[in-house]
C-alpha cells in the first residue's frame, strides 16, 4: 500500500510542478490541469487517491442532430419475399369471415393442418373481439338516438300524467303540540294547515 502511494506521489511530482502546471517535457506549451482528491467514507481509514483530470476533459453535452432522418418502408420492402426469412405471409383475413361449415381440420379455429399462420394470428383468430358488421355506424347511431328519445319521452309522459296522492294527510288535534313537548317544538299536522 505504501509503495503505491509513493509511486503515485513520484508520478505527480514528475509530471507537474508546484503550481499544478504540467511539466514541459517535450518543449510544448504547458497546459493547466486540476488535481482532485476523492475520499471514500465507507472505509475506516481515510485514503486519498490522487486523480488527474485535465480542464476541458469534462463530458460535453450531446447536441441533437440538425435534421432527423425519417425512414419509411417502401412497397418494395413490404413485398420482399425474404423479409421474414422466406416465411409465407398469408393475407390478413379474420377467421370469423371464413365459412363456419367448411371442412376444416381445426373446426374451432377454422384452419387446416399445416396452413401458414399470419404474424398477427392472435388478432385474426376467433378468440379476438369480433368485428361488428351487422349495421353501418350511421344506422347504429340513429338507432341509439331513437332509443334514448323513446326512453326520455316515456319518462316525460309518466311525469306529466302521474296521478296525485289519493289519500289526504292525517290531521291531529292541536298538532300534538302538548304531547310532543310544548310550545315551540316541531308539531304534527293540524286542521287548517295548508295542503302541499
C-alpha positions in Angstrom: 0.0 0.0 0.0 2.7 2.4 0.9 4.6 1.6 -2.3 1.6 2.5 -4.4 1.3 5.9 -2.6 4.9 6.6 -3.1 4.7 5.7 -6.7 1.7 8.0 -7.2 3.5 10.9 -5.5 6.6 10.4 -7.6 4.5 10.3 -10.7 2.6 13.5 -9.8 5.9 15.3 -9.0 7.5 14.1 -12.2 4.6 15.4 -14.4 3.5 18.6 -12.6 5.3 21.5 -11.0 4.3 23.1 -7.7 1.7 25.3 -9.3 -0.3 22.4 -10.9 1.1 23.0 -14.4 2.2 20.2 -16.5 5.9 20.0 -16.8 7.2 20.8 -20.2 8.9 17.5 -21.1 8.6 17.8 -24.9 9.1 21.5 -25.2 5.3 22.2 -25.8 3.2 24.9 -24.2 2.4 23.9 -20.6 -1.3 23.0 -20.0 -3.2 23.6 -16.8 -4.6 20.6 -15.1 -6.7 20.0 -12.0 -5.6 17.6 -9.3 -8.7 16.3 -7.5 -8.8 14.0 -4.5 -11.5 11.6 -3.5 -12.4 10.3 -0.1 -14.2 7.0 0.5 -16.4 7.3 3.6 -17.1 3.5 3.6 -13.6 2.7 4.9 -12.3 3.3 8.4 -9.0 4.7 7.1 -9.2 7.9 5.3 -7.5 7.2 2.0 -6.9 9.9 -0.6 -6.5 9.0 -4.1 -4.9 11.5 -6.5 -6.7 11.9 -9.6 -5.5 13.9 -12.6 -8.2 15.5 -14.7 -7.5 17.9 -17.5 -9.6 21.1 -17.5 -11.9 20.8 -20.5 -11.9 17.0 -20.4 -15.3 17.2 -18.7 -18.0 15.4 -20.5 -19.7 17.6 -23.1 -23.4 17.8 -23.5 -24.6 15.8 -26.5 -26.0 18.0 -29.2 -29.0 16.9 -31.2 -28.5 16.4 -34.9 -29.7 19.1 -37.2 -32.0 17.0 -39.2 -33.7 13.9 -38.1 -33.7 11.1 -40.6 -37.1 9.6 -41.3 -37.0 6.1 -42.5 -40.0 4.5 -44.1 -40.7 1.2 -45.7 -41.3 1.3 -49.4 -43.7 -1.0 -51.1 -40.7 -3.0 -52.4 -39.5 -3.6 -48.8 -43.0 -4.7 -47.8 -43.4 -7.1 -50.7 -39.9 -8.6 -50.2 -40.2 -12.4 -50.0 -37.1 -12.7 -47.9 -38.2 -10.2 -45.3 -39.3 -12.9 -42.8 -36.6 -15.4 -43.7 -38.7 -16.8 -46.6 -41.8 -17.5 -44.4 -45.0 -17.2 -46.4 -47.1 -14.2 -45.4 -50.7 -15.1 -45.9 -53.4 -12.4 -46.3 -54.7 -10.8 -43.1 -58.3 -12.1 -43.1 -60.1 -12.6 -39.8 -61.2 -16.2 -39.3 -64.7 -15.1 -38.4 -65.3 -14.4 -42.1 -64.3 -18.0 -43.1 -67.0 -20.5 -43.8 -68.1 -22.0 -40.5 -69.5 -25.1 -42.2 -66.3 -25.7 -44.3 -64.2 -28.9 -43.9 -61.6 -27.5 -41.6 -59.0 -29.7 -39.8 -59.4 -27.4 -36.7 -63.2 -26.7 -36.7 -62.9 -24.2 -33.8 -60.2 -22.0 -35.3 -61.3 -22.7 -38.9 -57.9 -23.6 -40.2 -56.3 -26.6 -41.9 -53.3 -28.7 -40.8 -50.0 -27.2 -42.0 -51.6 -23.9 -43.1 -49.2 -21.0 -42.6 -50.2 -18.7 -39.8 -50.2 -14.9 -40.2 -47.9 -12.9 -37.9 -50.9 -11.3 -36.4 -52.7 -14.6 -35.7 -53.7 -13.6 -32.2 -55.7 -10.6 -33.6 -57.1 -12.5 -36.6 -58.2 -15.7 -34.7 -61.6 -16.5 -33.4 -60.7 -15.7 -29.8 -60.2 -12.0 -30.6 -63.0 -9.5 -30.5 -65.4 -9.8 -33.4 -65.8 -7.2 -36.0 -69.3 -5.8 -35.8 -70.6 -5.9 -39.4 -74.4 -6.1 -38.8 -75.1 -2.4 -39.4 -73.3 0.7 -40.6 -72.1 3.3 -38.0 -74.7 5.9 -39.2 -77.5 3.4 -38.8 -76.3 2.4 -35.4 -76.1 6.0 -34.1 -79.6 6.6 -35.5 -81.0 3.6 -33.6 -79.3 4.6 -30.4 -80.8 8.1 -30.7 -84.2 6.6 -31.3 -83.9 4.5 -28.1 -82.8 7.5 -26.0 -85.6 9.6 -27.4 -88.2 6.9 -26.6 -87.0 6.4 -23.0 -87.0 10.2 -22.3 -90.4 10.6 -23.9 -91.8 7.8 -21.8 -90.3 9.3 -18.6 -91.8 12.7 -19.5 -95.2 11.2 -20.2 -95.3 9.4 -16.9 -94.1 12.6 -15.1 -97.0 14.7 -16.5 -99.7 12.1 -16.3 -98.8 10.6 -12.9 -101.8 10.8 -10.6 -101.7 12.8 -7.3 -101.9 11.2 -3.9 -105.2 9.5 -3.5 -105.1 9.9 0.3 -105.4 13.1 2.4 -102.7 13.6 5.1 -103.9 12.8 8.6 -104.6 15.7 10.9 -104.1 15.7 14.7 -106.0 17.7 17.3 -103.8 20.8 18.0 -100.9 19.2 16.1 -100.0 17.2 19.2 -98.1 20.2 20.4 -98.6 19.4 24.1 -97.8 15.7 23.6 -94.5 16.4 21.6 -93.1 18.7 24.3 -94.9 22.0 24.5 -94.8 25.3 22.5 -92.0 25.9 20.0 -91.4 22.2 19.0 -91.9 20.8 15.6 -95.5 19.6 15.7 -97.7 17.3 13.6 -100.3 18.4 11.1 -103.4 20.0 12.5 -106.7 21.1 10.9 -106.3 24.2 8.8 -102.7 23.7 7.8 -102.1 24.3 4.1 -102.0 21.2 1.9 -98.7 20.7 0.0 
